[in-house]
Amino acid sequence: MPSTPNWRKSSYSGPNEPECVEVAALPTGVGLRDSKNPGAGHLAVSTQGFAALVRRIKNG
């Protein structure tokens, strides 16, 4: 795994859309950060926690 996370945002976001949540694979799980302020840090969650979050979002 690279030492620098590969941050990604949704393909639904345009290249000039700064208001997105970005995600990256981390050695300990998944990182989430605000694309408007990436220097503010990130929230790290387990892969199971991230999967649960995605399920909750999809289910409304």
N, C-alpha and C positions, 0 to 999 in steps of 0.2 A: 504494500500500500504506500502511495507517495506521502512524503512528509508534509506537503502542502495539499489541503483538501481541494478537490475539483468541484467547485460550487456550481450548481445548475439551477435554472429556474424553468417554470412551465413553458412548454412549446406554445401555449396559448398567449404568452406574453410577447409583445413585439420587442425588437432590439432596443427601442428607445423608451421602454416602459420601466421606470425606476421603482415602481411600487409593487414589488413581488416578494414572496418568501422564497429563499434559496435553500437548497438541501445539498448535503455532501456526505459521502460515506466516510466515517471516521473509524479508527482502530477499535473503538469501544461501542460503536453503534452508528447513529445518524446525527448530523448537525443541522440545525435550522437557524437561519439568520434573516434579517431584514435587508433587502437589496438597497434600500435608500441610505442605510448607514452600516455598511459591512464592518467598519472598524469598531463598532460598539460591542462586538463579540457575538457569540452564538449560544444557542441552547443545545445541549447534547442529550439525546435520549437513546434508549436501547432500541435494537431493531424491532423487538416485540412491541415496545411502546409506540414506535413510529407506525407500525402496521395497524395497531389499534386506532391511532389518530386518523389515519387514512380511511379506515372502515367507518369511523364515526362521521367523518366529513361526507363520505359518499352516501351514507344512510340518512343524512340530514339531521 
